[in-house]
Every structure is written in structure tokens, then in C-alpha cells.
């Protein structure tokens, strides 16, 4: 399934730009709002607090954003379960788009 989504946060700074769900995802980090909140991506709810994103139904899948800087890239590999929910199976922080694209090809 190939889908392109733009994620936005109402009343908060933009956290991620585009999301591509097709077995692999590249998200560019642009800025970070440190207040607590949530946003929707496809059928998932993402909660963020204290520089951390936690997936709704994979409570152990956490990514600390403390080490992210503007311009860093998140490479997220997704898998679908038997009822069609997409969950992250791997999340990496990489320094630039070239590295992100090479990691994406290797996933």
C-alpha cells in the first residue's frame, strides 16, 4: 500500500513533514514542540511528551528525540498486522537525506 500523508499538529509546532506508508517511511524532522499532545497518522495515534514519540498500540516502541536536530531524518520501517494496522518495526535517526535513502533501500 503506497500512501503519502502530511502530518500536522493543531496548535503546536510541526513535528514531522511527510509520511509514506509502503513498508518503509522517511520522515524529516523540522522542529519539536515539547508540550504533551498527540497526532494522527493513518489509523495510528502518536503521543509525544518530553521529546519522545510513543506509538499507540506498541507501547514499547519509543524514540527519544533529545538527540534530534533540525535537518535530521527519521527512517521508519512499517509492517502491517493481520487486521491491517501499521506498526513501526524499526526507527532510525540519520543525519541527511542521502543516508536516509540508502538506509531505506537496505530495509
Order of alpha helices (4+ residues) and beta strands (2+ residues): beta-beta-beta-beta-beta-beta-beta-beta-beta-alpha
